[in-house]
Amino acid sequence: MPATVRFDAITNDCFTFEGGSLSHTITQKAYNGFDIRYRPKAASQDKFLLTFSTLNNVYEQHKVMLVGTGYEESVTFEGLPDEAEDELNIGDCVIGKAKAVTFMLANNGDSHVKFRWN
């Protein structure tokens, strides 16, 4: 017998329940994925207690704490291979042959930044 799950509305501006409807029917022995997006508005930690319940069953109420941390960096690396955030992995290379990797540096600040590569 399928069960209908109802999520309570998210009232925190930094978290968004993706996919529109807050009510979903889940079939027996099935898994369903749900997307929640975190978009911080300041460099801080945001929390929200998400509750959801199974309709017509007062004993089935669950709570999940959503926690997200917003931070701000003046300079960030973007487009690193394998979607890495802080590591430039060039991968396997044939001896004697050069291999190039492309990435970008983004200046997120309000002033110029000078780089010096060793």
QUILIN-V342365 format. One record per residue. N is the residue number from 1. RES is the residue in three letters. SS is DSSP state (H for helix, E for strand, L for the rest). D_LAST is the distance of its C-alpha to the last C-alpha in Angstrom with 1 decimal. Layout:
# QUILIN-V342365
n->N res->RES ss->SS d_last->D_LAST
n->N res->RES ss->SS d_last->D_LAST
This chain:
# QUILIN-V342365
n->1 res->MET ss->L d_last->64.5
n->2 res->PRO ss->L d_last->61.5
n->3 res->ALA ss->E d_last->60.2
n->4 res->THR ss->E d_last->59.1
n->5 res->VAL ss->E d_last->56.2
n->6 res->ARG ss->E d_last->55.9
n->7 res->PHE ss->E d_last->52.7
n->8 res->ASP ss->L d_last->53.3
n->9 res->ALA ss->L d_last->51.6
n->10 res->ILE ss->L d_last->48.2
n->11 res->THR ss->L d_last->48.6
n->12 res->ASN ss->L d_last->45.0
n->13 res->ASP ss->L d_last->43.2
n->14 res->CYS ss->L d_last->39.8
n->15 res->PHE ss->E d_last->41.3
n->16 res->THR ss->E d_last->43.0
n->17 res->PHE ss->E d_last->45.2
n->18 res->GLU ss->L d_last->44.4
n->19 res->GLY ss->L d_last->47.2
n->20 res->GLY ss->L d_last->49.9
n->21 res->SER ss->L d_last->52.8
n->22 res->LEU ss->L d_last->52.9
n->23 res->SER ss->E d_last->55.6
n->24 res->HIS ss->E d_last->55.0
n->25 res->THR ss->E d_last->57.3
n->26 res->ILE ss->E d_last->56.1
n->27 res->THR ss->L d_last->58.2
n->28 res->GLN ss->L d_last->59.2
n->29 res->LYS ss->L d_last->56.5
n->30 res->ALA ss->L d_last->53.9
n->31 res->TYR ss->L d_last->50.4
n->32 res->ASN ss->L d_last->49.2
n->33 res->GLY ss->L d_last->45.7
n->34 res->PHE ss->L d_last->45.2
n->35 res->ASP ss->L d_last->42.2
n->36 res->ILE ss->E d_last->41.4
n->37 res->ARG ss->E d_last->38.7
n->38 res->TYR ss->E d_last->36.8
n->39 res->ARG ss->L d_last->35.6
n->40 res->PRO ss->L d_last->34.8
n->41 res->LYS ss->L d_last->35.8
n->42 res->ALA ss->L d_last->33.9
n->43 res->ALA ss->L d_last->31.4
n->44 res->SER ss->L d_last->33.9
n->45 res->GLN ss->E d_last->35.7
n->46 res->ASP ss->E d_last->38.6
n->47 res->LYS ss->E d_last->41.4
n->48 res->PHE ss->E d_last->44.5
n->49 res->LEU ss->E d_last->47.3
n->50 res->LEU ss->E d_last->48.1
n->51 res->THR ss->E d_last->51.7
n->52 res->PHE ss->E d_last->53.4
n->53 res->SER ss->E d_last->56.8
n->54 res->THR ss->E d_last->59.0
n->55 res->LEU ss->L d_last->61.8
n->56 res->ASN ss->L d_last->65.3
n->57 res->ASN ss->L d_last->64.1
n->58 res->VAL ss->L d_last->63.8
n->59 res->TYR ss->L d_last->62.4
n->60 res->GLU ss->L d_last->59.3
n->61 res->GLN ss->E d_last->56.9
n->62 res->HIS ss->E d_last->53.2
n->63 res->LYS ss->E d_last->50.5
n->64 res->VAL ss->E d_last->46.7
n->65 res->MET ss->E d_last->44.3
n->66 res->LEU ss->E d_last->41.6
n->67 res->VAL ss->E d_last->38.5
n->68 res->GLY ss->E d_last->35.4
n->69 res->THR ss->E d_last->32.6
n->70 res->GLY ss->L d_last->31.1
n->71 res->TYR ss->L d_last->27.8
n->72 res->GLU ss->L d_last->25.7
n->73 res->GLU ss->L d_last->21.9
n->74 res->SER ss->L d_last->20.4
n->75 res->VAL ss->E d_last->17.7
n->76 res->THR ss->E d_last->18.4
n->77 res->PHE ss->E d_last->17.2
n->78 res->GLU ss->E d_last->20.1
n->79 res->GLY ss->L d_last->21.3
n->80 res->LEU ss->L d_last->19.4
n->81 res->PRO ss->H d_last->21.3
n->82 res->ASP ss->H d_last->24.4
n->83 res->GLU ss->H d_last->24.3
n->84 res->ALA ss->L d_last->21.8
n->85 res->GLU ss->L d_last->20.8
n->86 res->ASP ss->L d_last->17.7
n->87 res->GLU ss->L d_last->16.8
n->88 res->LEU ss->L d_last->15.5
n->89 res->ASN ss->L d_last->17.9
n->90 res->ILE ss->L d_last->17.8
n->91 res->GLY ss->L d_last->21.1
n->92 res->ASP ss->L d_last->22.9
n->93 res->CYS ss->L d_last->21.8
n->94 res->VAL ss->L d_last->24.0
n->95 res->ILE ss->L d_last->22.9
n->96 res->GLY ss->L d_last->22.0
n->97 res->LYS ss->L d_last->21.6
n->98 res->ALA ss->L d_last->18.6
n->99 res->LYS ss->L d_last->18.8
n->100 res->ALA ss->L d_last->17.4
n->101 res->VAL ss->L d_last->17.3
n->102 res->THR ss->L d_last->17.8
n->103 res->PHE ss->L d_last->17.3
n->104 res->MET ss->E d_last->17.5
n->105 res->LEU ss->E d_last->16.3
n->106 res->ALA ss->E d_last->19.3
n->107 res->ASN ss->E d_last->19.8
n->108 res->ASN ss->L d_last->22.9
n->109 res->GLY ss->L d_last->23.3
n->110 res->ASP ss->L d_last->25.3
n->111 res->SER ss->L d_last->22.8
n->112 res->HIS ss->L d_last->19.8
n->113 res->VAL ss->L d_last->16.3
n->114 res->LYS ss->L d_last->13.3
n->115 res->PHE ss->L d_last->9.8
n->116 res->ARG ss->L d_last->6.5
n->117 res->TRP ss->L d_last->3.8
n->118 res->ASN ss->L d_last->0.0
